[in-house]
Amino acid sequence: MSEKISVEVCVGTSCHLMGSNLIMECLDRLADNIKERIDLRYVQCMDRCGKGPNVRIAGVLLDKVTPETVVEEIKKSLI
Ligand code: FES
């Protein structure tokens, strides 16, 4: 089994207002074979509130993400 990749979703107030809840819902619906390969964490703020919603995937900070781009980036990181 390959190593898990870290996925951190900012759930602070600004990112929440900009849609981080939609990202959380989308991640919850991922297929089990993807879910078991990610280490999902929620963080309170990434100090980039004006550019939310923010997500960090395998150490790379992505801003103004959509659920679609997050899933795409996760899949790319798992290849
Ligand atoms: S609330 Fe997400 S970066 Fe501050």
Boltz pocket constraint, residues with backbone or C-beta under 6 A from the ligand:
constraints:
  - pocket:
      binder: B
      contacts: [[A, 10], [A, 11], [A, 12], [A, 13], [A, 14], [A, 15], [A, 16], [A, 44], [A, 45], [A, 46], [A, 47], [A, 48], [A, 49], [A, 50], [A, 52], [A, 54]]
      max_distance: 6.0
